Amino acid sequence: MKILFCNYEYPPLGGGGGIVMAALARQLARRHQVTVLTSRANGLPPVSIEEGIRVIRVPVLFRKHMAVANFPSMLAYLPSGFVRGLLLARQHTFDIVNTHFALPSGPLGHALSRVYRVPNVLSVHGGDLFDPSKASSPHRHAPLRQSVRWLLKAADAVIGQSQDTLDRVRSIYGVQRSMSLIQLGIERPPLRPNVQRAAFGLPQHAFVLVTVGRLIPRKAVTQLVEILAATRIADAHLLIVGSGPEENAIRDCARSYGLMQRVHLLGHVSEADKHAALQVADVFVSTSQHEGFGLVFLEAMAHGLPIVCYDRGGQTDFLATGQSGHVVPLNDRRTFCEALLALHADPIARRTYAARNLERVESFFIDACAARYEQVFEHAIAIRAAKDSRSDAISPSS
């Protein structure tokens, strides 16, 4: 197949949605011709070939951060992407368009699929439908809700990465169509031999918590600092992997609790260093207020980490208290604190959760995800071909 991915973010820009789409694209590029149409900022090249994928980046406005987009940059992606997509049509043909995120990528993917006269498969990731931390979240505004509803209905197929996401398509947007649940996948993480905790400024025998993600309000990372203080575990350290606008607030919070020596903000790091940070930790923690799926949880599982997180989001499809670690009621800091105290006191429980997570994650590697996507693509192409054949059969010229 000749596949066009439309996503306003693609590594190194953006967060989990772009990362998993890149992994999916790499896997599909082993068997198909894959093109990615995305945005360009921070000196990235306009066209490149990356691991067999043709990546086309269009210019956007005023993007300052690698990890976080802004409204001007997201809006600019639509006209820039459409113009570039029209130029692409002169040189290339496609069999399918796969659009990631209803907003902002949705209108572009829909328009280009109509230009190319091929199916559009819309993949929704959760945050494009519902983000409780953002006043601008589409679910809060009638015009945006209507736009998302229309895109969900107009797509030839819709894929959601968790039951939580599909439930919100129905409950918030009132779309009762057939949809596919394809849980996301990750590439098998590399294991670095002899990674030393000292490389991260950690004592050898510390109780190490780690979290990974963009430092934005939805992730509520300042809560982790407050919970760390509440545990009163003297040897506990927190590694924070990621960057974003909340970084100063997190640092100020750590300073106010006297934890500057035990809260380590690593900033935006390479994939290798991210996995190294996971490798040296004892527990993965997240106070995110909502995750459409939660790719980082899979990465933590692949490193054999017990997980403590809240119960809001797609991670509840595969995480459960007593199996993967502790899944805590949203914003119940006391129970979160108690879960960490229990894990700190019980190394045997940590090893038990680690073994279960290593076993469970085997079904979440990217090859299984890509195989399911191929099935949806092939079905959408077949349905479109059948419709076109019927239209040709009844046309006046036939």
N, C-alpha and C positions, 0 to 999 in steps of 0.2 A: 504494500500500500504506500501511497504518497500522502503523508500526514503533515498537516499544518497545525502546530500548537500556537494558540494566542494566549499570552499571559503577560500582564503589564510588568511583572517582576520575574527575573531569572538570575540565578547566581552569577556574580556575587551580590546582586541587589536583592533585598527582601529577606523574608524569613522562610518558615516551614513549607508554605504552599509552593513557592518557587523551587525549593530544594527537592521536594518529592516529585514535582513535575520534571525536573532535570533528570532525576534517577529513572523515572518512567521513560523519558525520551531516550536516554542512553540504552536502556534495555530494548526498546522497540527498534532503535537504530541498528541493532544487530541483524534484523530481518527486513526492515522497511526503510524507505527514504523519509527522513524526518527533518522538518524545518520548524524553527521557533521564531515567532515574531513578538518581540518584547521591547522594553524601553531602554534608553541609553543615558547614562550619566557618569560623572566622575572619571572621564577620560577613557571609558570603555570603547572598543572598536565598533564601527557601524556594522561590519560583517566579519564573521569568523567561522572557522570549522573547528568544533570542539567535540572530540571523541566521536567523530562520525556524524555529528549533528550540525546542520547549517543554522547559525544563530544570526538573526538580523535584528539589530537594535535601532530604534527610531528615537530622535531627540525629543526630550521633554523639558519642561520649564522648572527651574528653581529647586531641583532636588539637591539637598545638601548632605543627606545621610545615606549611607549604604543600606542600613537596616530598615529605615522608615521612610515611606513615601509621604507626599503631601497632596492636597487637592489640586493645585495647578499642574503638578506632574501627572497625576492620574487623568485629569481632563485632557491634557495635551496628548496623551498616548492615543486617544481615539482618532482625532483627525490625522495625526502623524502616521499612525498605524494603517489607517484606511488608504491614504495616498500611497504608502509603500506597498500595501497589499494590491492595489490596482497595478502598480508597476510590476509586481511579481507575476500577475496574471498574464503579462505579455511574454514572460520567459518560461513559466512553469505551470504545470497542471497539478491539481490535488484531487485525491479521492475522498478526503474527510477533513473537517476542521474540528479540532478539540479545543474548546474555550474553557479556560480555568478562571473561576470567580465570576459570578453574575455581574458584580460591579467591582472594578470599572471595566473589565475586559469584555463583558457580555455583549454590549452593542456592537463592538468591533467584530467579534467572531460571527455574530448573526449576519451582519452586513456582508462580510467577505464570503460566507457560505452561500449567500444568495448571488453574489457576483460570480463565484466559481460554479454555481449550480451543483453543489455537493452538500451532504448532510452536515449539520452542526451538532456535535455532542457537547453539551454543557456540563462541566464538572463544578459542583458547588462545594465549598470547603468549610462552611460554617460561619466564619467571620464576615463573609459577604452577605449573610442573611440576618445575623443576630450577633451584636457585640454590646453587652450590657454596660461596658465602660465608656462607650462613645455616644455623645449627644447626636452625632451624625449617622449613627447606625441606621440602615435602611428600614428596619422594622419600626422605627419611631416616626417616620414621615410618610404621609399618604402618597405623595407623588413618587417617591422612591419605591415604596411598596408596590405601587401599580406598575412601575417599570420592571421591577424584578419579577412580578407575577407574569407580565407579558413575555419576558424572556424565557421563563420556565415553561410556559405553554407553547411558545413558538419553536423551541429547540426540537430537533429530531429525536434526541434522547437526552435524558438527564441522569447523571451519576452523582451520588452522594457518598461521602467516605465514612459515614457513621449513621446509626439509626437515629441519633439525636438530630443530625442535620436533616434527614428525610422527614422526621416528625415536624420540624419547623417549616419545611416547605409546605406541609399540609395545614398546620395549625395557624401559622402567621400569614401565609400567602394564599391559602385556600386553594392550592393546586392539588388535585386528586388524581393526577395522571400516573401511569406506570413509570417507575424509576428503578434504577439499578443501585444496589448497595455494593460498592467495591471498597473494602477497607484498604487504606494506604499501605505501602510497603517501603522498606528501607533496604539499602545495600548492606551486605554483611560488613560490619565495621572492622577496620584493621586493629590488630592488637600489637602494640609496641612492646617489645621485650624490655624489661628493666626500666620502666618508667618510674622515676623517683618522686616521692612527694615533695622533696626539697625543691624541685624545679618550680613548684607552685607556692613556695614559702610555707609549707605545711610541716609540722612536726611528724615524725615517723609514726607515732602511736596515737595520733589525733583521731577523733570521731568526725569524719568528713562528710558533710552534706554538700550536694551539688545541685544547681539548677541551671537550665539552658533556655535562652529565649531572648526576644527583643525586650528591652527595658521600657515598656509602655504601661499605661495605667491598668490595662486589662490583666497584665501578669501579676500585679500587686506584690512586687518583690519586697517592698518595705515591710510587708507583713512577715516575710521570712526572717528578716532581721529582728523584728519584735518577738517572734516566736522563739528564735534562737536565744534571745535574752531571757525569755520566760522559762526556758528549760533549766537554766542555771547549770548546764553541763559544762564543767570547766574546760574540758579538752575538746569541745565541739568547735569546728570551723566550717564556714560556708563559702564555697566557690560559686561565683556568679559569672556565667559565660554568656556574653552578649552585650550589646550597646543600645543606646536609645535615649530619649529625652528624660527618662526618670533617673538617670545615673546620679545626678547631683543630689536628688532627694534621697536616694538609697544611701549615698555616702554620708549625708547629713544625719540620717537616722542611725547609722552605725556609730557615728561620732557621739551622738546624744546618749547612746547606751554604753559607751566606752568599749566598743567592739571593733575598733578600726584595725586591731591586730589579728582579729579572727574572721573578718569579712573581707574576702578577696575578690575585687572586681577585675576580671580579666579582660573585659572589653570584647571587641569583635576579634575572633581568633580564626585560624585556619581550621579546616575539617580535622586535620591530624591532631591539632592541639585540643580541639573540643573532645575528641575521643580519648585523648590522653587524660584530660580532666575527669571524664567519666570513669576511666580505668582506675584512678587512684582513690575514688570515693567509696564510702560505705553505704550511703542511702541517696536516692534521687528524691528531691522535694519540689513541689509546685503549689503555689497559692493562686494560680490563674483563676480568674472569675468565670471563664468559659473557654473551652477548646472545641473547635469543630471536630477534631479528631485527636490531635496531640502526638505528632510524629516523634517528639523527643522522648515520650514514654517508651516507645519501641526501642529507641537507641539505648535508653537506660536498661531496658530488659535484656538487650543483646550484650550488655556488659555485666549482666548478672547482679543488678542492683535491686534491692527492695525499693518500693515506691510509696511515698506518702503524698496524697494530693486531695483536692476537693472533688465533689461528686457532680459537678456541673459540666457536661460536655460529652463528646464522643468517646472519651477514654473509658467511660463506664461500659462500653461494649466488651472490653477485654481486661479491665482491672477490677478487682474486688477485694474487700477486706478479708483477710485470712487466706488469700490465694497469692496475690501479688505484693501485698504489704497492707496498707491502710488507705481506704477511700473514705474521706471525712466529709460530713455535711458542710455545705458551703459556708465559709467564714466562721466555722466553729473552731476558734483558735485554741481553746482549752483542750478539745479532743485531739487536735493536731499536735499540740505540745505533748500530750500523754502518749500519743503514738511514737513520737521520737524518743521519749524517755524509755518506753518499752523496748524499742529496737536497740537503744544504747545498752540496756541492761542484759540483753539476750542475744549473744552472738550466734547461738544455734538457730534461733528464729530467723536471723538475717540470712544465714546460709540456706535455710529451707526455702525462704522466699526467692533467693537468688536462683536456686536450682529449678524451681517452678517457672520463673520468668524466662530462663534460658531455654526451657523446653517449649513454653508457649510461643515465644517469638519466632520459632522456626516456621510457623505458617504465615508470617508477616514479612517475608523478604520480597524484594521487588519483582522477582520473576513471576510469582503467583499473581500479583497485582497487574502486571503487564499482560499476562495471558487473559485475564478477565476483560481488560480494556480491548484487547484484540477482538474478543467475541462480540462486544458491544459495537465496535467499529464495523465489523463485517456484517452484523445484523442491520445496522443503520444503512449501510451501502446497499444491501440487498433490498430492503424496504423501499429506498429511494428509487432503485432501478425498476422495481415492479410498478411503482406509481408512474414513473416516466413512460413505461411501456403501455400502461393503460391509457395515459393521456395521448400518446401517439396514435393508439388504436382508434380513439373516438374523435380525433381532430378532423375538421372539415377537409383537410388536404389529403387524408389517408384514403 
